[in-house]
């Protein structure tokens, strides 16, 4: 239990620490506060400047309590944290940023930090509910190591997931393909959350709490819409297969995690596009030969029959030695520089309850239904978790019972 600092109003070091936890600089923090003050209706709140915040962080001035409350809302922490002598012990599952390209962790957007923190809290919440319900999640992942032949691991995993050619043939849209993969993975006792991330920052993450269900985070505003989300989902599933969860990924990673990222990329590509069918397509299109470069238009022709992303076919071309060894890395860097949003993931026309169901997934939503029926949580708790009103919470729970 941490104790407050005695003899001064706040601990300046804790004010700095809380800001850095959400990836904001003083100017950005003051701008977010100004936006929150502007949106506040019927509540008298006062904004402050970046210079004011810097003065509080250096101990030159003391903030008012209303300013601490505003900072606590922006930084998503209790206001009491500002009075501690040292940072509180982390209780949520820790995330490892070595799955990102070097120095990227220091440049993540505030919105990305928010989604990652929400993902951590949801995983912790699920672990607590499962424990109080005395519910054992029958996780059915067939474990493997990165040293194992990736094609053999994929074959075993597809059998376990029951993703057959007949099932693939039933997918009439990219979105239906993603939902089918998601349900197959959720049936294995894994939670799948879909939250908004900037793909230039992060594509996905996974955690495997000690006693709770494993969880995967995918982006619902991905650069390639449903096909990109499918690749992220299967890539993160591969992390659970090889017991290397906890990484926040951009599919490149740092040197010490590159072997893991390469394996998970290859796993996802092999699972989404069967190698034999891909070779047949290349022969049919007279493209089964080495090229120094493959245009995006050509990649699209190869990916569309499989409802796959460009990532998938680029990795396969490289793996089949039909493209240079660094081809995928180079294309990934180009794609990340493009405007990421604007295709899919917006949920236009959906109610708030439907959007929350899409974000939380069927496995987590069913867990909430069980917890409420057992009296562990109330409808007010559900509304608070969803950040919505009781009426929308009612709709959400009704929808959850039908998934």
One Martini backbone bead per residue (centre of mass of N, CA, C, O) as a GRO file, in nm:
protein
  403
    1UNK     BB    1   0.091   0.039   0.027
    2UNK     BB    2   0.069   0.352  -0.050
    3UNK     BB    3   0.188   0.675   0.047
    4UNK     BB    4   0.159   0.984   0.111
    5UNK     BB    5   0.286   1.287   0.077
    6UNK     BB    6   0.436   1.485   0.317
    7UNK     BB    7   0.422   1.853   0.307
    8UNK     BB    8   0.247   1.850   0.035
    9UNK     BB    9   0.024   1.863  -0.207
   10UNK     BB   10   0.210   1.738  -0.439
   11UNK     BB   11   0.373   1.511  -0.660
   12UNK     BB   12   0.546   1.594  -0.933
   13UNK     BB   13   0.637   1.309  -1.030
   14UNK     BB   14   0.343   1.196  -1.056
   15UNK     BB   15   0.247   1.393  -1.273
   16UNK     BB   16   0.447   1.293  -1.484
   17UNK     BB   17   0.386   0.991  -1.481
   18UNK     BB   18   0.084   1.005  -1.567
   19UNK     BB   19   0.133   1.134  -1.841
   20UNK     BB   20   0.326   0.910  -1.963
   21UNK     BB   21   0.113   0.672  -1.955
   22UNK     BB   22  -0.045   0.834  -2.218
   23UNK     BB   23   0.155   0.990  -2.424
   24UNK     BB   24   0.190   1.290  -2.321
   25UNK     BB   25   0.232   1.616  -2.352
   26UNK     BB   26   0.169   1.915  -2.216
   27UNK     BB   27   0.016   2.029  -2.461
   28UNK     BB   28  -0.178   1.790  -2.505
   29UNK     BB   29  -0.304   1.788  -2.225
   30UNK     BB   30  -0.424   2.078  -2.237
   31UNK     BB   31  -0.602   2.022  -2.487
   32UNK     BB   32  -0.779   1.799  -2.364
   33UNK     BB   33  -0.888   1.974  -2.138
   34UNK     BB   34  -1.022   2.192  -2.313
   35UNK     BB   35  -1.223   1.997  -2.446
   36UNK     BB   36  -1.363   1.904  -2.186
   37UNK     BB   37  -1.458   2.185  -2.093
   38UNK     BB   38  -1.625   2.252  -2.350
   39UNK     BB   39  -1.824   1.992  -2.312
   40UNK     BB   40  -1.919   2.100  -2.053
   41UNK     BB   41  -2.245   2.092  -1.907
   42UNK     BB   42  -2.324   2.285  -1.633
   43UNK     BB   43  -2.003   2.305  -1.573
   44UNK     BB   44  -1.758   2.456  -1.383
   45UNK     BB   45  -1.458   2.484  -1.573
   46UNK     BB   46  -1.092   2.503  -1.578
   47UNK     BB   47  -0.844   2.566  -1.763
   48UNK     BB   48  -0.502   2.508  -1.886
   49UNK     BB   49  -0.172   2.530  -1.939
   50UNK     BB   50   0.135   2.409  -2.018
   51UNK     BB   51   0.279   2.594  -1.815
   52UNK     BB   52   0.123   2.505  -1.567
   53UNK     BB   53   0.201   2.206  -1.577
   54UNK     BB   54   0.508   2.250  -1.556
   55UNK     BB   55   0.492   2.384  -1.277
   56UNK     BB   56   0.379   2.129  -1.133
   57UNK     BB   57   0.613   1.930  -1.225
   58UNK     BB   58   0.841   2.120  -1.069
   59UNK     BB   59   0.705   2.278  -0.806
   60UNK     BB   60   0.637   2.592  -0.854
   61UNK     BB   61   0.337   2.489  -0.834
   62UNK     BB   62  -0.007   2.459  -0.737
   63UNK     BB   63  -0.279   2.284  -0.782
   64UNK     BB   64  -0.596   2.249  -0.809
   65UNK     BB   65  -0.838   2.020  -0.757
   66UNK     BB   66  -0.979   2.055  -1.037
   67UNK     BB   67  -0.718   1.992  -1.196
   68UNK     BB   68  -0.673   1.707  -1.089
   69UNK     BB   69  -0.941   1.595  -1.195
   70UNK     BB   70  -0.880   1.644  -1.492
   71UNK     BB   71  -0.621   1.478  -1.509
   72UNK     BB   72  -0.749   1.210  -1.419
   73UNK     BB   73  -0.930   1.184  -1.669
   74UNK     BB   74  -0.706   1.193  -1.887
   75UNK     BB   75  -0.514   0.966  -1.733
   76UNK     BB   76  -0.680   0.741  -1.599
   77UNK     BB   77  -0.682   0.821  -1.277
   78UNK     BB   78  -0.653   0.870  -0.965
   79UNK     BB   79  -0.604   1.156  -0.781
   80UNK     BB   80  -0.431   1.014  -0.553
   81UNK     BB   81  -0.167   0.964  -0.718
   82UNK     BB   82  -0.043   1.262  -0.679
   83UNK     BB   83   0.034   1.180  -0.354
   84UNK     BB   84   0.245   0.987  -0.407
   85UNK     BB   85   0.578   0.863  -0.390
   86UNK     BB   86   0.498   0.618  -0.577
   87UNK     BB   87   0.412   0.408  -0.793
   88UNK     BB   88   0.185   0.188  -0.845
   89UNK     BB   89   0.096  -0.121  -0.861
   90UNK     BB   90   0.054  -0.343  -1.105
   91UNK     BB   91  -0.258  -0.525  -1.204
   92UNK     BB   92  -0.244  -0.541  -1.487
   93UNK     BB   93  -0.161  -0.671  -1.764
   94UNK     BB   94   0.130  -0.679  -1.917
   95UNK     BB   95   0.296  -0.494  -2.169
   96UNK     BB   96   0.497  -0.551  -2.464
   97UNK     BB   97   0.691  -0.330  -2.689
   98UNK     BB   98   0.880  -0.531  -2.869
   99UNK     BB   99   0.658  -0.556  -3.113
  100UNK     BB  100   0.786  -0.291  -3.192
  101UNK     BB  101   0.934  -0.065  -3.334
  102UNK     BB  102   1.177   0.130  -3.276
  103UNK     BB  103   1.054   0.399  -3.070
  104UNK     BB  104   0.734   0.374  -3.085
  105UNK     BB  105   0.633   0.376  -2.787
  106UNK     BB  106   0.698   0.697  -2.757
  107UNK     BB  107   0.468   0.760  -3.016
  108UNK     BB  108   0.201   0.712  -2.912
  109UNK     BB  109  -0.114   0.766  -2.902
  110UNK     BB  110  -0.365   0.841  -2.694
  111UNK     BB  111  -0.576   0.647  -2.821
  112UNK     BB  112  -0.399   0.395  -2.800
  113UNK     BB  113  -0.359   0.397  -2.497
  114UNK     BB  114  -0.657   0.371  -2.426
  115UNK     BB  115  -0.703   0.092  -2.560
  116UNK     BB  116  -0.485  -0.065  -2.405
  117UNK     BB  117  -0.604  -0.009  -2.123
  118UNK     BB  118  -0.879  -0.134  -2.176
  119UNK     BB  119  -0.780  -0.414  -2.242
  120UNK     BB  120  -0.654  -0.468  -1.966
  121UNK     BB  121  -0.914  -0.428  -1.797
  122UNK     BB  122  -1.085  -0.647  -1.936
  123UNK     BB  123  -0.901  -0.885  -1.865
  124UNK     BB  124  -0.921  -0.845  -1.559
  125UNK     BB  125  -1.229  -0.862  -1.536
  126UNK     BB  126  -1.255  -1.150  -1.648
  127UNK     BB  127  -1.084  -1.284  -1.431
  128UNK     BB  128  -1.265  -1.208  -1.192
  129UNK     BB  129  -1.530  -1.338  -1.288
  130UNK     BB  130  -1.423  -1.626  -1.319
  131UNK     BB  131  -1.347  -1.657  -1.022
  132UNK     BB  132  -1.632  -1.593  -0.892
  133UNK     BB  133  -1.772  -1.825  -1.078
  134UNK     BB  134  -1.593  -2.074  -1.104
  135UNK     BB  135  -1.468  -2.053  -1.404
  136UNK     BB  136  -1.357  -2.272  -1.651
  137UNK     BB  137  -1.157  -2.220  -1.917
  138UNK     BB  138  -1.144  -2.420  -2.213
  139UNK     BB  139  -0.852  -2.414  -2.330
  140UNK     BB  140  -0.759  -2.527  -2.685
  141UNK     BB  141  -0.462  -2.490  -2.723
  142UNK     BB  142  -0.198  -2.588  -2.934
  143UNK     BB  143   0.109  -2.609  -2.853
  144UNK     BB  144   0.421  -2.434  -2.942
  145UNK     BB  145   0.712  -2.354  -3.129
  146UNK     BB  146   0.928  -2.161  -3.324
  147UNK     BB  147   1.088  -2.435  -3.412
  148UNK     BB  148   0.852  -2.523  -3.553
  149UNK     BB  149   0.682  -2.616  -3.812
  150UNK     BB  150   0.450  -2.406  -3.935
  151UNK     BB  151   0.268  -2.599  -4.105
  152UNK     BB  152   0.209  -2.799  -3.875
  153UNK     BB  153   0.080  -2.597  -3.680
  154UNK     BB  154  -0.149  -2.509  -3.867
  155UNK     BB  155  -0.289  -2.779  -3.905
  156UNK     BB  156  -0.361  -2.823  -3.606
  157UNK     BB  157  -0.516  -2.556  -3.563
  158UNK     BB  158  -0.737  -2.593  -3.781
  159UNK     BB  159  -0.857  -2.845  -3.654
  160UNK     BB  160  -0.927  -2.711  -3.382
  161UNK     BB  161  -1.099  -2.469  -3.520
  162UNK     BB  162  -1.263  -2.572  -3.775
  163UNK     BB  163  -1.116  -2.473  -4.049
  164UNK     BB  164  -1.255  -2.520  -4.348
  165UNK     BB  165  -1.324  -2.524  -4.679
  166UNK     BB  166  -1.628  -2.507  -4.640
  167UNK     BB  167  -1.624  -2.254  -4.466
  168UNK     BB  168  -1.478  -2.065  -4.661
  169UNK     BB  169  -1.701  -2.089  -4.891
  170UNK     BB  170  -1.922  -1.926  -4.703
  171UNK     BB  171  -1.775  -1.660  -4.755
  172UNK     BB  172  -1.916  -1.349  -4.882
  173UNK     BB  173  -1.730  -1.174  -4.691
  174UNK     BB  174  -1.487  -1.025  -4.511
  175UNK     BB  175  -1.652  -0.993  -4.250
  176UNK     BB  176  -1.739  -1.294  -4.228
  177UNK     BB  177  -1.457  -1.405  -4.205
  178UNK     BB  178  -1.380  -1.267  -3.944
  179UNK     BB  179  -1.615  -1.374  -3.765
  180UNK     BB  180  -1.540  -1.671  -3.801
  181UNK     BB  181  -1.262  -1.658  -3.671
  182UNK     BB  182  -1.355  -1.540  -3.403
  183UNK     BB  183  -1.544  -1.773  -3.315
  184UNK     BB  184  -1.333  -1.998  -3.325
  185UNK     BB  185  -1.153  -1.869  -3.102
  186UNK     BB  186  -1.369  -1.835  -2.878
  187UNK     BB  187  -1.428  -2.147  -2.854
  188UNK     BB  188  -1.129  -2.173  -2.708
  189UNK     BB  189  -1.137  -1.949  -2.465
  190UNK     BB  190  -1.115  -1.666  -2.618
  191UNK     BB  191  -1.079  -1.333  -2.613
  192UNK     BB  192  -1.225  -1.074  -2.838
  193UNK     BB  193  -1.115  -0.752  -2.910
  194UNK     BB  194  -1.254  -0.438  -3.068
  195UNK     BB  195  -1.047  -0.162  -3.113
  196UNK     BB  196  -0.924   0.153  -3.150
  197UNK     BB  197  -0.648   0.190  -3.375
  198UNK     BB  198  -0.345   0.299  -3.491
  199UNK     BB  199  -0.171   0.137  -3.740
  200UNK     BB  200   0.092   0.313  -3.707
  201UNK     BB  201   0.127   0.183  -3.422
  202UNK     BB  202  -0.101  -0.059  -3.394
  203UNK     BB  203  -0.253  -0.390  -3.447
  204UNK     BB  204  -0.196  -0.560  -3.168
  205UNK     BB  205  -0.283  -0.797  -2.894
  206UNK     BB  206  -0.180  -1.005  -2.601
  207UNK     BB  207  -0.309  -1.213  -2.327
  208UNK     BB  208  -0.217  -1.442  -2.032
  209UNK     BB  209  -0.349  -1.500  -1.766
  210UNK     BB  210  -0.310  -1.713  -1.509
  211UNK     BB  211  -0.653  -1.758  -1.448
  212UNK     BB  212  -0.753  -1.651  -1.710
  213UNK     BB  213  -0.846  -1.564  -2.006
  214UNK     BB  214  -0.746  -1.517  -2.295
  215UNK     BB  215  -0.643  -1.224  -2.500
  216UNK     BB  216  -0.752  -1.021  -2.783
  217UNK     BB  217  -0.640  -0.750  -2.995
  218UNK     BB  218  -0.816  -0.556  -3.233
  219UNK     BB  219  -0.880  -0.359  -3.513
  220UNK     BB  220  -1.169  -0.154  -3.614
  221UNK     BB  221  -0.958   0.054  -3.800
  222UNK     BB  222  -0.829  -0.072  -4.042
  223UNK     BB  223  -0.652  -0.035  -4.334
  224UNK     BB  224  -0.807  -0.331  -4.440
  225UNK     BB  225  -1.016  -0.393  -4.263
  226UNK     BB  226  -1.116  -0.712  -4.238
  227UNK     BB  227  -0.850  -0.834  -4.346
  228UNK     BB  228  -0.666  -0.701  -4.134
  229UNK     BB  229  -0.807  -0.824  -3.884
  230UNK     BB  230  -0.755  -1.117  -3.949
  231UNK     BB  231  -0.450  -1.107  -3.938
  232UNK     BB  232  -0.428  -1.008  -3.649
  233UNK     BB  233  -0.582  -1.236  -3.510
  234UNK     BB  234  -0.396  -1.476  -3.605
  235UNK     BB  235  -0.134  -1.361  -3.501
  236UNK     BB  236  -0.221  -1.351  -3.197
  237UNK     BB  237  -0.284  -1.650  -3.176
  238UNK     BB  238   0.011  -1.739  -3.221
  239UNK     BB  239   0.115  -1.627  -2.954
  240UNK     BB  240  -0.046  -1.834  -2.784
  241UNK     BB  241   0.072  -2.093  -2.905
  242UNK     BB  242   0.386  -1.993  -2.820
  243UNK     BB  243   0.381  -1.836  -2.548
  244UNK     BB  244   0.390  -1.497  -2.656
  245UNK     BB  245   0.247  -1.297  -2.485
  246UNK     BB  246   0.207  -0.929  -2.441
  247UNK     BB  247   0.241  -0.819  -2.716
  248UNK     BB  248   0.286  -0.533  -2.902
  249UNK     BB  249   0.188  -0.495  -3.249
  250UNK     BB  250   0.336  -0.433  -3.605
  251UNK     BB  251   0.496  -0.689  -3.749
  252UNK     BB  252   0.811  -0.632  -3.664
  253UNK     BB  253   0.981  -0.525  -3.440
  254UNK     BB  254   1.242  -0.623  -3.257
  255UNK     BB  255   1.515  -0.807  -3.249
  256UNK     BB  256   1.427  -0.988  -2.991
  257UNK     BB  257   1.126  -1.042  -3.156
  258UNK     BB  258   1.155  -1.136  -3.460
  259UNK     BB  259   1.104  -1.444  -3.451
  260UNK     BB  260   0.816  -1.426  -3.348
  261UNK     BB  261   0.696  -1.243  -3.569
  262UNK     BB  262   0.764  -1.424  -3.806
  263UNK     BB  263   0.602  -1.669  -3.718
  264UNK     BB  264   0.323  -1.525  -3.692
  265UNK     BB  265   0.308  -1.434  -3.983
  266UNK     BB  266   0.327  -1.717  -4.114
  267UNK     BB  267   0.089  -1.841  -3.974
  268UNK     BB  268  -0.129  -1.648  -4.080
  269UNK     BB  269  -0.080  -1.693  -4.381
  270UNK     BB  270  -0.122  -2.007  -4.386
  271UNK     BB  271  -0.413  -2.004  -4.262
  272UNK     BB  272  -0.561  -1.810  -4.468
  273UNK     BB  273  -0.361  -1.930  -4.706
  274UNK     BB  274  -0.334  -2.195  -4.872
  275UNK     BB  275  -0.059  -2.295  -5.033
  276UNK     BB  276  -0.173  -2.469  -5.265
  277UNK     BB  277  -0.381  -2.257  -5.370
  278UNK     BB  278  -0.175  -2.034  -5.425
  279UNK     BB  279  -0.008  -2.180  -5.638
  280UNK     BB  280  -0.240  -2.220  -5.837
  281UNK     BB  281  -0.297  -1.921  -5.884
  282UNK     BB  282  -0.021  -1.846  -5.996
  283UNK     BB  283  -0.035  -2.035  -6.241
  284UNK     BB  284  -0.301  -1.929  -6.367
  285UNK     BB  285  -0.157  -1.621  -6.380
  286UNK     BB  286   0.145  -1.637  -6.448
  287UNK     BB  287   0.315  -1.583  -6.133
  288UNK     BB  288   0.543  -1.824  -6.089
  289UNK     BB  289   0.770  -1.583  -6.024
  290UNK     BB  290   1.021  -1.381  -5.983
  291UNK     BB  291   1.021  -1.059  -5.804
  292UNK     BB  292   1.122  -0.749  -5.696
  293UNK     BB  293   0.816  -0.648  -5.755
  294UNK     BB  294   0.486  -0.589  -5.612
  295UNK     BB  295   0.204  -0.462  -5.666
  296UNK     BB  296  -0.088  -0.377  -5.520
  297UNK     BB  297  -0.267  -0.471  -5.753
  298UNK     BB  298  -0.149  -0.759  -5.758
  299UNK     BB  299  -0.204  -0.832  -5.464
  300UNK     BB  300  -0.513  -0.806  -5.487
  301UNK     BB  301  -0.554  -1.041  -5.690
  302UNK     BB  302  -0.442  -1.257  -5.478
  303UNK     BB  303  -0.629  -1.199  -5.217
  304UNK     BB  304  -0.939  -1.192  -5.285
  305UNK     BB  305  -1.011  -1.508  -5.304
  306UNK     BB  306  -0.928  -1.526  -4.969
  307UNK     BB  307  -0.984  -1.286  -4.785
  308UNK     BB  308  -0.716  -1.115  -4.780
  309UNK     BB  309  -0.430  -0.958  -4.717
  310UNK     BB  310  -0.138  -0.821  -4.812
  311UNK     BB  311   0.031  -0.950  -4.600
  312UNK     BB  312  -0.016  -1.245  -4.674
  313UNK     BB  313   0.091  -1.251  -4.975
  314UNK     BB  314   0.368  -1.129  -4.913
  315UNK     BB  315   0.471  -1.350  -4.724
  316UNK     BB  316   0.436  -1.586  -4.925
  317UNK     BB  317   0.620  -1.481  -5.148
  318UNK     BB  318   0.870  -1.475  -4.969
  319UNK     BB  319   0.859  -1.778  -4.877
  320UNK     BB  320   0.867  -1.872  -5.197
  321UNK     BB  321   1.083  -1.690  -5.344
  322UNK     BB  322   0.915  -1.439  -5.516
  323UNK     BB  323   1.066  -1.244  -5.317
  324UNK     BB  324   1.233  -1.053  -5.136
  325UNK     BB  325   1.330  -1.074  -4.804
  326UNK     BB  326   1.232  -0.743  -4.751
  327UNK     BB  327   0.949  -0.688  -4.874
  328UNK     BB  328   0.748  -0.673  -4.638
  329UNK     BB  329   0.880  -0.449  -4.476
  330UNK     BB  330   0.862  -0.231  -4.696
  331UNK     BB  331   0.553  -0.238  -4.736
  332UNK     BB  332   0.472  -0.182  -4.442
  333UNK     BB  333   0.593   0.104  -4.432
  334UNK     BB  334   0.414   0.223  -4.652
  335UNK     BB  335   0.132   0.158  -4.530
  336UNK     BB  336   0.173   0.320  -4.259
  337UNK     BB  337   0.183   0.614  -4.408
  338UNK     BB  338  -0.098   0.591  -4.455
  339UNK     BB  339  -0.412   0.654  -4.429
  340UNK     BB  340  -0.593   0.452  -4.199
  341UNK     BB  341  -0.866   0.582  -4.223
  342UNK     BB  342  -1.205   0.514  -4.383
  343UNK     BB  343  -1.216   0.182  -4.363
  344UNK     BB  344  -1.413   0.079  -4.184
  345UNK     BB  345  -1.522   0.039  -3.837
  346UNK     BB  346  -1.770   0.255  -3.774
  347UNK     BB  347  -2.075   0.157  -3.745
  348UNK     BB  348  -2.286   0.245  -3.933
  349UNK     BB  349  -2.619   0.238  -3.793
  350UNK     BB  350  -2.541   0.158  -3.519
  351UNK     BB  351  -2.581   0.095  -3.214
  352UNK     BB  352  -2.425   0.119  -2.921
  353UNK     BB  353  -2.475  -0.173  -2.836
  354UNK     BB  354  -2.364  -0.301  -3.098
  355UNK     BB  355  -2.078  -0.182  -3.076
  356UNK     BB  356  -2.009  -0.314  -2.805
  357UNK     BB  357  -2.038  -0.605  -2.904
  358UNK     BB  358  -1.815  -0.585  -3.114
  359UNK     BB  359  -1.586  -0.510  -2.915
  360UNK     BB  360  -1.628  -0.761  -2.696
  361UNK     BB  361  -1.781  -0.998  -2.779
  362UNK     BB  362  -1.924  -1.303  -2.707
  363UNK     BB  363  -1.759  -1.416  -2.467
  364UNK     BB  364  -1.772  -1.167  -2.280
  365UNK     BB  365  -2.080  -1.120  -2.289
  366UNK     BB  366  -2.154  -1.396  -2.161
  367UNK     BB  367  -2.006  -1.339  -1.897
  368UNK     BB  368  -2.192  -1.106  -1.808
  369UNK     BB  369  -2.451  -1.269  -1.796
  370UNK     BB  370  -2.358  -1.470  -1.577
  371UNK     BB  371  -2.284  -1.256  -1.361
  372UNK     BB  372  -2.569  -1.136  -1.331
  373UNK     BB  373  -2.727  -1.398  -1.262
  374UNK     BB  374  -2.527  -1.437  -0.997
  375UNK     BB  375  -2.485  -1.134  -0.863
  376UNK     BB  376  -2.199  -0.994  -0.922
  377UNK     BB  377  -2.356  -0.805  -1.115
  378UNK     BB  378  -2.501  -0.520  -1.247
  379UNK     BB  379  -2.653  -0.308  -1.461
  380UNK     BB  380  -2.477  -0.070  -1.371
  381UNK     BB  381  -2.208  -0.207  -1.427
  382UNK     BB  382  -2.253  -0.239  -1.727
  383UNK     BB  383  -2.288   0.061  -1.795
  384UNK     BB  384  -2.006   0.141  -1.695
  385UNK     BB  385  -1.841  -0.043  -1.883
  386UNK     BB  386  -1.984   0.086  -2.151
  387UNK     BB  387  -2.043   0.387  -2.130
  388UNK     BB  388  -2.363   0.402  -2.050
  389UNK     BB  389  -2.686   0.353  -2.033
  390UNK     BB  390  -2.940   0.156  -1.930
  391UNK     BB  391  -3.080   0.115  -2.201
  392UNK     BB  392  -2.826   0.013  -2.352
  393UNK     BB  393  -2.768  -0.217  -2.155
  394UNK     BB  394  -3.024  -0.373  -2.212
  395UNK     BB  395  -2.968  -0.420  -2.511
  396UNK     BB  396  -2.697  -0.561  -2.480
  397UNK     BB  397  -2.799  -0.806  -2.309
  398UNK     BB  398  -2.999  -0.907  -2.519
  399UNK     BB  399  -2.786  -0.955  -2.741
  400UNK     BB  400  -2.596  -1.149  -2.574
  401UNK     BB  401  -2.813  -1.388  -2.556
  402UNK     BB  402  -2.794  -1.427  -2.895
  403UNK     BB  403  -2.472  -1.516  -2.951
   0.00000   0.00000   0.00000
